[in-house]
Amino acid sequence: MSHEAPGPGRAWGGFFGRVVNIGLLLLYVLVVLGPLVALVVAAAVSPATQASRPLEPVLLSTRRVRLLLDSVALAAAVAASAVVLGGLVGSRLWSWQRGAKFRLRWLVLLLLVVPPFVHASSWMAFAGGVGALWRGVGLAGVVLPGWLCAWWVESMALVPLGVGFALVGFEAIDPGLIAAGRVFRGDAVVLGRIAVPLALPSILAGGAFVFLLSLMDYSVPYLFEVNVYPLEVYAQYSASPYPTGPLLLCLPLLAIAGVVVLLFQRGLRRAVASRPSWRTRAWRPPPRWPWWCSASQVVAGAVLGAAVLVPVLGSTAEVLRQGGGAADVSAARGELLLTLSSAALAAVCALPLAYAVADRMDRRDRWAGVWWFLAVLPLAVPAPLVGIGLVTLWNRPWLAGVYDSRLMITLAALARFAPLAAIVLLVQLRQVDPLLLDAARVFRSGALRTWSRIRLPLLAPGLLAAACVTFALALGELPATLIVAPPGGSTLTIRVYNLVHYGASGTVAALSLVVLVLALLSGVIGGLALTWWARMVSRVDGGG
């Protein structure tokens, strides 16, 4: 009689562990999926449902159809940028086979922790500086369309995600296939006919991920005076106290997002399940590509480099030019402390919830697909709808202690980013050799001893990376926080977002630089943890 060997997340320590596991799964459903469920229930019993025209919000007028098409077009353009630039940069990073570049290439994912509003404010300042330079030499300034600016800023913020998916796809290719192909064909042919087709599902999954994030965001387009469909949801909620309107208005977005998730879920699962070969290198000797291929990769890398150089150098230059950076930060210390505490609490609380879900996603049973769906579904829910759902769920007289507190900011971050933490932890679970845990069970190690001596050290890099990702993303969370933040509970992100509209460029640059440094610091910690893990795995494989 044979049984499937438990994976890294199977053993929870007997009956008590299983109870804890079930409790964490239920808590995940409450925190992450509860807002959407509360909206559906509230919409069903809302007085607006019994109105003479209950389905009016879902009836798309000509204006709403245009907004929906504009939103889809903008998200598709950003996703296309992520696919093209991600494939070019990812293939270049993949060819780095040794030295410091090989160990540090995953740190490109640090760019993901830079909040979109930091990109927006930095590129605004950069454009203003370029315009002033042009006027100084007697040239008329060029006014760019708002949608073009929104596309560029969102691409700068989200293209690193496409690079990460592309690099994962390339790393998962069997090096033997590349070696065999190089015997008969040139490196460019091997890249185009073997490597790219094999990595394409992962690259397209990254593009789908970027499409969803761009489609559901309104903060960046709004800064450039571009109307998008998610902003209509926020306006609908401001005009009516009932949740029926925003929920019905979101149905087209949810339908589009659902189709995208179904089409590219296989590629996402393949990317997460891949196990890069840390020992065997695909390109030995280094590849020799045509000049046009290398030039395309260099240009794409330069564009990606601008995504970090402009926010860092632009914010720093603006602070030095305007002065008063220390005073601006001191005046916002309340918002800064609230932002740090809320993000840190979200990072800590996300770990047990994410681990419980990642464990279920890692199993090979019929429920694994269900938990995959429950992990990906929240990523397809517009951020304003998450905030409205949180208000609907927690705005109860007996829950006033939570609803009127600053915990709502943490709950908004958990509802949005705990699924991402689960995916990060799942990647780590897939890299752990289950034979190590089998050995612990053979020697009858206790559950606590197994956790402290074996399981926790093996999962530590993934836990730290998931916490850093959640912390960094929570620092820049805006759309849901705008709705749930209690009176007097403004975060640093909300303060910067409001100041952008008043032209306080010096203050915006100073506060954006603070958020940027904090986000990059958390990203560096998580990136170094993953790099350390890769080096440890490489040493173990080399010694074996």
C-alpha positions as CSV (number, residue, x, y, z in Angstrom):
1,M,0.0,0.0,0.0
2,S,1.6,3.2,-1.1
3,H,0.9,6.8,0.0
4,E,2.0,10.1,-1.5
5,A,5.0,11.3,0.4
6,P,4.2,14.5,2.3
7,G,5.7,17.6,1.0
8,P,7.4,20.4,2.9
9,G,4.1,21.8,4.2
10,R,2.2,18.6,5.0
11,A,2.9,17.8,8.6
12,W,1.3,20.1,11.1
13,G,1.9,18.1,14.2
14,G,-1.1,15.9,14.7
15,F,-4.7,16.9,15.6
16,F,-3.8,20.2,17.2
17,G,-1.8,21.2,14.1
18,R,-4.7,20.3,11.8
19,V,-7.0,22.4,13.9
20,V,-4.6,25.3,13.6
21,N,-4.4,24.7,9.8
22,I,-8.1,24.8,9.4
23,G,-8.4,27.9,11.5
24,L,-5.8,29.7,9.4
25,L,-7.5,28.7,6.2
26,L,-10.9,30.1,7.5
27,L,-9.1,33.3,8.6
28,Y,-7.7,33.6,5.1
29,V,-11.1,33.3,3.6
30,L,-12.5,35.9,6.0
31,V,-9.7,38.4,5.5
32,V,-9.1,38.0,1.8
33,L,-12.4,36.8,0.4
34,G,-14.7,38.1,3.1
35,P,-14.9,41.6,1.5
36,L,-16.1,40.2,-1.8
37,V,-18.6,37.8,-0.2
38,A,-19.9,40.6,2.0
39,L,-20.5,42.8,-1.0
40,V,-22.4,40.0,-2.8
41,V,-24.6,39.4,0.3
42,A,-25.2,43.1,0.9
43,A,-26.1,43.7,-2.7
44,A,-28.6,40.9,-2.6
45,V,-30.5,42.5,0.4
46,S,-29.8,46.1,-0.3
47,P,-32.8,48.5,-0.8
48,A,-31.2,49.5,-4.0
49,T,-31.9,46.0,-5.3
50,Q,-35.6,46.5,-4.9
51,A,-35.5,49.9,-6.7
52,S,-37.3,50.5,-9.9
53,R,-34.1,50.2,-11.9
54,P,-31.8,47.9,-9.8
55,L,-29.6,47.0,-12.7
56,E,-29.0,50.5,-13.9
57,P,-25.3,50.5,-12.8
58,V,-24.5,47.4,-14.9
59,L,-26.1,48.9,-18.0
60,L,-23.2,50.3,-19.9
61,S,-23.7,53.7,-21.4
62,T,-21.7,54.9,-24.3
63,R,-19.4,56.7,-21.9
64,R,-18.8,53.7,-19.7
65,V,-18.2,51.5,-22.7
66,R,-15.5,53.9,-23.8
67,L,-14.0,54.0,-20.4
68,L,-13.9,50.2,-20.3
69,L,-12.3,50.0,-23.7
70,D,-9.8,52.7,-22.7
71,S,-8.9,50.8,-19.5
72,V,-8.5,47.5,-21.4
73,A,-6.3,49.2,-24.1
74,L,-4.1,50.9,-21.5
75,A,-3.7,47.6,-19.5
76,A,-3.0,45.7,-22.7
77,A,-0.3,48.2,-23.7
78,V,1.4,48.0,-20.3
79,A,1.2,44.2,-20.5
80,A,2.7,44.2,-24.0
81,S,5.6,46.3,-22.7
82,A,6.1,43.8,-19.8
83,V,6.2,40.9,-22.3
84,V,8.6,42.5,-24.8
85,L,10.9,44.1,-22.3
86,G,10.6,41.2,-19.9
87,G,11.6,38.7,-22.6
88,L,14.6,40.8,-23.7
89,V,15.9,41.6,-20.3
90,G,15.2,38.1,-19.0
91,S,17.1,36.4,-21.8
92,R,20.0,38.7,-21.1
93,L,20.1,38.0,-17.4
94,W,19.7,34.3,-18.2
95,S,23.0,34.4,-20.2
96,W,24.9,35.6,-17.1
97,Q,26.3,32.3,-16.0
98,R,29.0,33.2,-13.4
99,G,30.4,35.8,-11.2
100,A,28.6,38.6,-9.2
101,K,26.2,39.2,-12.1
102,F,24.9,35.6,-11.9
103,R,24.3,35.9,-8.1
104,L,22.7,39.3,-8.1
105,R,20.5,39.1,-11.3
106,W,17.4,38.3,-9.3
107,L,17.8,41.6,-7.5
108,V,16.1,43.2,-10.5
109,L,12.9,42.2,-8.8
110,L,13.7,44.9,-6.2
111,L,12.1,47.4,-8.6
112,L,8.8,45.9,-7.9
113,V,8.7,47.3,-4.4
114,V,8.8,50.9,-5.7
115,P,5.2,52.2,-5.3
116,P,3.6,53.5,-8.5
117,F,2.9,56.9,-7.1
118,V,6.7,57.3,-6.5
119,H,7.2,56.6,-10.2
120,A,4.5,59.0,-11.1
121,S,5.8,61.9,-9.0
122,S,9.4,61.2,-10.0
123,W,8.6,61.2,-13.7
124,M,6.5,64.3,-13.3
125,A,9.5,66.1,-11.8
126,F,11.8,64.7,-14.5
127,A,9.4,65.9,-17.2
128,G,9.3,69.3,-15.5
129,G,13.1,69.6,-15.5
130,V,13.4,68.6,-19.1
131,G,10.7,71.2,-20.0
132,A,12.5,73.9,-18.1
133,L,15.8,72.9,-19.9
134,W,14.0,73.2,-23.3
135,R,12.6,76.6,-22.4
136,G,16.0,77.8,-21.3
137,V,17.4,77.1,-24.8
138,G,14.5,78.7,-26.5
139,L,12.6,75.6,-27.5
140,A,8.8,75.2,-26.9
141,G,7.8,72.6,-24.4
142,V,6.1,69.4,-25.7
143,V,2.9,68.5,-24.0
144,L,2.5,64.7,-24.0
145,P,-0.9,63.1,-23.9
146,G,-2.0,61.9,-20.5
147,W,-2.6,58.3,-21.6
148,L,0.9,58.1,-22.9
149,C,2.3,59.3,-19.6
150,A,0.1,56.9,-17.7
151,W,1.3,54.0,-19.9
152,W,4.9,54.9,-19.4
153,V,4.7,55.2,-15.6
154,E,2.7,52.0,-15.2
155,S,5.2,50.2,-17.5
156,M,8.1,51.4,-15.4
157,A,6.3,50.2,-12.2
158,L,5.2,46.8,-13.5
159,V,7.8,45.7,-16.2
160,P,10.1,44.2,-13.5
161,L,7.3,41.7,-12.8
162,G,7.5,40.7,-16.5
163,V,11.3,40.4,-16.2
164,G,10.9,38.1,-13.1
165,F,8.4,35.8,-14.9
166,A,10.6,35.6,-18.0
167,L,13.7,34.8,-16.0
168,V,11.9,32.0,-14.1
169,G,10.7,30.6,-17.5
170,F,14.2,30.7,-19.0
171,E,15.8,29.2,-15.8
172,A,13.4,26.3,-15.9
173,I,14.7,25.1,-19.3
174,D,16.7,21.9,-19.3
175,P,20.3,23.0,-20.0
176,G,20.7,19.8,-22.1
177,L,18.3,21.1,-24.7
178,I,20.3,24.2,-25.1
179,A,23.6,22.3,-25.4
180,A,22.1,19.9,-28.0
181,G,20.7,22.8,-30.0
182,R,24.0,24.6,-30.1
183,V,25.6,21.6,-31.7
184,F,23.6,22.0,-34.8
185,R,22.5,25.7,-34.9
186,G,23.8,29.1,-33.9
187,D,23.0,30.7,-30.6
188,A,20.4,33.1,-32.1
189,V,18.5,30.2,-33.6
190,V,18.6,28.2,-30.4
191,L,17.3,31.2,-28.5
192,G,14.4,31.8,-31.0
193,R,13.4,28.2,-31.7
194,I,14.1,26.4,-28.4
195,A,14.4,28.8,-25.4
196,V,11.7,31.4,-26.2
197,P,9.0,28.8,-27.0
198,L,9.7,26.9,-23.8
199,A,9.7,30.1,-21.7
200,L,6.8,31.6,-23.5
201,P,4.0,30.3,-21.1
202,S,5.8,31.9,-18.2
203,I,6.4,35.1,-20.1
204,L,2.8,35.4,-21.1
205,A,1.7,34.6,-17.5
206,G,3.8,37.5,-16.4
207,G,2.1,39.7,-19.0
208,A,-1.3,38.5,-17.8
209,F,-0.4,39.4,-14.2
210,V,0.7,42.9,-15.3
211,F,-2.6,43.2,-17.3
212,L,-4.6,42.5,-14.2
213,L,-2.7,44.9,-12.0
214,S,-2.9,47.7,-14.5
215,L,-6.6,47.1,-15.3
216,M,-7.6,47.3,-11.7
217,D,-5.6,50.5,-10.9
218,Y,-6.8,54.0,-11.1
219,S,-4.2,55.9,-9.1
220,V,-1.6,56.5,-11.8
221,P,-4.1,57.3,-14.6
222,Y,-5.9,59.7,-12.3
223,L,-2.7,61.6,-11.6
224,F,-2.3,62.2,-15.3
225,E,-6.0,63.2,-15.7
226,V,-6.9,60.0,-17.6
227,N,-10.3,58.5,-16.8
228,V,-10.4,54.8,-16.4
229,Y,-13.2,52.3,-15.5
230,P,-12.0,51.6,-11.9
231,L,-12.3,55.3,-11.1
232,E,-16.0,55.0,-12.1
233,V,-16.4,52.4,-9.4
234,Y,-15.0,54.8,-6.8
235,A,-17.3,57.6,-8.0
236,Q,-20.3,55.3,-7.9
237,Y,-19.6,54.5,-4.3
238,S,-19.1,58.1,-3.4
239,A,-22.5,58.9,-5.0
240,S,-24.5,56.1,-3.3
241,P,-24.3,54.5,0.1
242,Y,-25.4,51.1,-1.2
243,P,-22.8,48.5,-2.3
244,T,-25.1,47.3,-5.1
245,G,-24.0,49.9,-7.6
246,P,-20.2,49.4,-7.3
247,L,-20.5,45.7,-7.4
248,L,-22.7,45.6,-10.5
249,L,-20.5,48.2,-12.1
250,C,-17.5,45.9,-11.5
251,L,-19.0,43.0,-13.3
252,P,-17.4,43.8,-16.7
253,L,-14.0,44.1,-15.0
254,L,-14.5,40.9,-13.1
255,A,-15.6,39.1,-16.3
256,I,-12.5,40.3,-18.2
257,A,-10.2,39.4,-15.3
258,G,-11.8,36.0,-14.9
259,V,-11.2,35.2,-18.6
260,V,-7.5,36.3,-18.3
261,V,-7.0,34.2,-15.1
262,L,-8.5,31.1,-16.8
263,L,-6.4,31.5,-19.9
264,F,-3.1,32.0,-18.2
265,Q,-3.5,30.1,-14.9
266,R,-1.6,27.1,-16.4
267,G,1.4,29.3,-17.3
268,L,1.3,30.9,-13.8
269,R,1.2,27.4,-12.1
270,R,4.0,26.2,-14.4
271,A,6.2,29.2,-13.5
272,V,5.6,28.7,-9.8
273,A,6.2,25.0,-10.0
274,S,9.5,25.3,-11.9
275,R,12.7,24.3,-10.2
276,P,15.7,26.3,-11.7
277,S,18.9,24.4,-12.2
278,W,21.3,26.1,-9.9
279,R,24.2,23.7,-10.7
280,T,24.1,23.2,-14.4
281,R,24.5,26.3,-16.6
282,A,22.7,26.5,-19.9
283,W,25.2,28.7,-21.7
284,R,28.7,27.3,-21.5
285,P,30.6,28.8,-23.3
286,P,28.8,32.2,-23.1
287,P,26.4,32.8,-26.1
288,R,27.4,34.8,-29.2
289,W,24.3,36.5,-30.5
290,P,23.9,38.8,-33.5
291,W,24.5,42.6,-32.9
292,W,20.8,43.4,-33.3
293,C,19.9,40.9,-30.6
294,S,22.4,42.2,-28.2
295,A,21.5,45.8,-29.0
296,S,17.8,45.0,-28.3
297,Q,18.7,43.5,-24.9
298,V,20.9,46.5,-24.0
299,V,18.2,49.0,-24.9
300,A,15.6,47.1,-22.9
301,G,18.0,46.9,-20.0
302,A,18.5,50.7,-20.2
303,V,14.8,51.3,-20.1
304,L,14.6,49.1,-17.0
305,G,17.5,51.0,-15.5
306,A,15.6,54.2,-15.9
307,A,12.8,52.7,-13.8
308,V,15.1,52.9,-10.7
309,L,17.4,55.8,-11.6
310,V,14.7,58.4,-12.3
311,P,12.8,57.8,-9.0
312,V,16.1,57.8,-6.9
313,L,17.9,60.6,-8.7
314,G,14.8,62.6,-9.5
315,S,13.5,62.6,-6.0
316,T,17.0,63.4,-4.6
317,A,17.6,66.2,-7.0
318,E,14.2,67.7,-6.3
319,V,14.8,67.6,-2.5
320,L,18.2,69.3,-2.9
321,R,16.7,71.9,-5.2
322,Q,13.7,72.8,-3.1
323,G,15.3,72.2,0.3
324,G,13.4,71.5,3.5
325,G,13.4,67.8,3.1
326,A,14.0,67.1,6.8
327,A,11.2,69.5,7.9
328,D,8.8,67.9,5.4
329,V,9.6,64.4,6.8
330,S,9.3,65.7,10.4
331,A,5.9,67.2,9.7
332,A,4.7,63.8,8.3
333,R,6.1,61.7,11.2
334,G,2.6,60.7,12.3
335,E,1.7,59.4,8.8
336,L,5.1,57.8,8.6
337,L,4.8,55.9,11.9
338,L,1.3,54.8,10.9
339,T,2.5,53.6,7.5
340,L,5.4,51.6,9.0
341,S,3.3,50.0,11.8
342,S,0.5,49.0,9.5
343,A,2.8,47.6,6.8
344,A,4.9,45.7,9.4
345,L,1.7,44.3,11.0
346,A,0.4,43.2,7.6
347,A,3.7,41.5,6.8
348,V,3.7,39.5,10.1
349,C,0.0,38.6,9.9
350,A,0.3,37.5,6.2
351,L,2.8,34.8,6.9
352,P,0.7,32.2,8.7
353,L,-2.3,32.8,6.4
354,A,-0.1,32.6,3.3
355,Y,1.7,29.5,4.5
356,A,-1.6,27.6,5.2
357,V,-2.8,28.4,1.7
358,A,0.5,27.7,0.0
359,D,0.5,24.3,1.7
360,R,-2.9,23.5,0.2
361,M,-1.8,24.8,-3.2
362,D,1.2,22.5,-3.1
363,R,-0.8,19.3,-2.6
364,R,-1.6,17.0,-5.5
365,D,-5.3,16.5,-4.9
366,R,-8.6,17.8,-6.1
367,W,-8.6,20.7,-3.7
368,A,-5.3,22.1,-4.9
369,G,-7.0,23.7,-7.9
370,V,-9.7,25.2,-5.7
371,W,-7.1,26.9,-3.5
372,W,-5.2,28.0,-6.5
373,F,-8.4,29.7,-7.7
374,L,-8.9,31.3,-4.2
375,A,-5.4,32.6,-4.3
376,V,-5.5,34.1,-7.7
377,L,-9.2,35.4,-7.6
378,P,-8.4,38.3,-5.2
379,L,-5.8,39.6,-7.7
380,A,-8.6,40.1,-10.2
381,V,-10.7,42.2,-7.8
382,P,-10.4,46.0,-8.3
383,A,-8.8,47.7,-5.4
384,P,-11.7,50.1,-4.8
385,L,-14.0,47.1,-4.6
386,V,-11.8,45.6,-1.9
387,G,-12.1,48.8,0.1
388,I,-15.8,49.0,-0.3
389,G,-16.1,45.3,0.7
390,L,-14.1,45.9,3.8
391,V,-16.4,48.7,4.8
392,T,-19.4,46.5,4.2
393,L,-17.9,43.6,6.1
394,W,-16.7,45.5,9.2
395,N,-19.1,48.4,9.5
396,R,-21.2,46.8,12.3
397,P,-22.1,48.2,15.7
398,W,-20.4,45.2,17.5
399,L,-17.3,45.6,15.3
400,A,-16.9,49.3,15.9
401,G,-13.6,48.7,17.8
402,V,-12.1,47.4,14.5
403,Y,-13.9,49.5,12.0
404,D,-13.1,52.8,13.7
405,S,-9.5,51.8,14.3
406,R,-6.4,51.9,12.2
407,L,-6.5,48.2,11.9
408,M,-8.6,48.7,8.7
409,I,-5.5,49.9,6.9
410,T,-3.7,46.6,7.8
411,L,-6.8,44.6,6.8
412,A,-6.8,46.4,3.4
413,A,-3.1,45.4,2.9
414,L,-3.8,41.8,3.9
415,A,-6.8,41.5,1.6
416,R,-4.8,42.7,-1.4
417,F,-1.3,41.2,-0.8
418,A,-1.7,38.0,1.3
419,P,-2.4,36.0,-2.0
420,L,0.9,37.3,-3.4
421,A,2.7,36.2,-0.2
422,A,1.1,32.7,-0.6
423,I,2.5,32.5,-4.2
424,V,6.0,33.5,-2.9
425,L,5.8,30.8,-0.2
426,L,4.6,28.3,-2.7
427,V,7.7,28.9,-4.8
428,Q,9.8,28.2,-1.7
429,L,7.9,25.1,-0.8
430,R,8.5,23.7,-4.3
431,Q,12.3,24.1,-3.8
432,V,12.5,22.1,-0.6
433,D,13.4,18.5,-0.9
434,P,10.7,16.4,0.9
435,L,13.3,13.7,1.6
436,L,14.7,15.9,4.4
437,L,11.3,15.8,6.1
438,D,10.9,12.1,5.5
439,A,14.2,11.6,7.3
440,A,12.9,13.5,10.3
441,R,9.8,11.3,10.4
442,V,12.0,8.2,10.1
443,F,13.9,9.2,13.2
444,R,10.6,10.1,15.0
445,S,11.5,13.7,15.6
446,G,8.7,15.6,17.4
447,A,6.6,18.1,15.5
448,L,8.1,21.1,17.4
449,R,11.6,19.8,16.9
450,T,11.0,19.1,13.2
451,W,9.6,22.7,12.8
452,S,12.5,24.4,14.6
453,R,15.4,22.3,13.3
454,I,14.3,21.4,9.8
455,R,11.2,23.0,8.4
456,L,11.7,26.6,9.6
457,P,15.3,26.8,8.4
458,L,14.3,25.4,5.0
459,L,11.4,27.8,4.6
460,A,13.2,30.9,6.2
461,P,14.2,32.5,2.9
462,G,10.7,32.2,1.5
463,L,9.1,33.5,4.7
464,L,11.4,36.5,4.8
465,A,10.9,37.2,1.1
466,A,7.1,37.0,1.5
467,A,7.2,39.3,4.5
468,C,9.3,41.8,2.7
469,V,7.1,41.7,-0.4
470,T,4.0,42.3,1.7
471,F,5.7,45.1,3.7
472,A,6.9,46.9,0.6
473,L,3.6,46.6,-1.3
474,A,1.7,47.7,1.8
475,L,3.8,50.8,2.0
476,G,2.5,52.0,-1.3
477,E,-1.1,50.7,-1.1
478,L,-3.5,53.5,-2.0
479,P,-6.9,52.7,-3.6
480,A,-8.3,50.6,-0.9
481,T,-6.7,52.6,1.9
482,L,-8.4,55.8,0.7
483,I,-11.7,54.1,1.4
484,V,-11.1,52.4,4.7
485,A,-8.7,54.9,6.5
486,P,-10.4,56.2,9.6
487,P,-10.5,60.0,10.4
488,G,-7.1,61.1,11.4
489,G,-5.6,57.9,10.1
490,S,-3.9,59.2,6.9
491,T,-0.9,57.2,5.7
492,L,2.2,58.6,4.0
493,T,0.9,57.4,0.7
494,I,-2.4,59.3,1.1
495,R,-0.5,62.4,2.1
496,V,1.8,62.3,-0.9
497,Y,-1.2,61.5,-3.2
498,N,-3.0,64.6,-2.0
499,L,0.0,66.8,-2.2
500,V,0.7,65.9,-5.8
501,H,-2.5,67.7,-6.8
502,Y,-1.4,70.9,-5.1
503,G,2.0,71.1,-6.8
504,A,4.0,70.7,-3.6
505,S,6.9,69.2,-5.5
506,G,9.6,69.5,-2.8
507,T,7.4,67.9,-0.1
508,V,6.3,65.2,-2.5
509,A,9.9,64.4,-3.5
510,A,11.0,64.3,0.1
511,L,8.2,61.9,1.2
512,S,8.5,59.8,-1.9
513,L,12.2,59.4,-1.3
514,V,11.4,58.2,2.2
515,V,8.9,55.6,0.9
516,L,11.4,54.6,-1.8
517,V,14.2,54.0,0.6
518,L,12.0,52.0,2.9
519,A,10.6,49.9,0.1
520,L,14.1,49.3,-1.4
521,L,15.5,48.3,1.9
522,S,12.8,45.7,2.5
523,G,13.3,44.5,-1.1
524,V,17.1,44.2,-0.6
525,I,16.6,42.1,2.5
526,G,14.2,39.8,0.7
527,G,16.4,39.7,-2.4
528,L,19.6,38.9,-0.4
529,A,17.7,36.1,1.4
530,L,16.8,34.5,-2.0
531,T,20.3,35.0,-3.3
532,W,21.7,33.4,-0.2
533,W,19.4,30.5,-0.6
534,A,20.4,30.0,-4.3
535,R,24.1,30.0,-3.3
536,M,23.4,27.4,-0.5
537,V,21.5,25.2,-2.9
538,S,24.3,25.5,-5.5
539,R,26.9,24.5,-2.9
540,V,24.8,21.5,-1.7
541,D,24.3,20.3,-5.3
542,G,28.0,20.8,-6.0
543,G,29.0,18.8,-3.0
544,G,26.5,16.1,-3.9
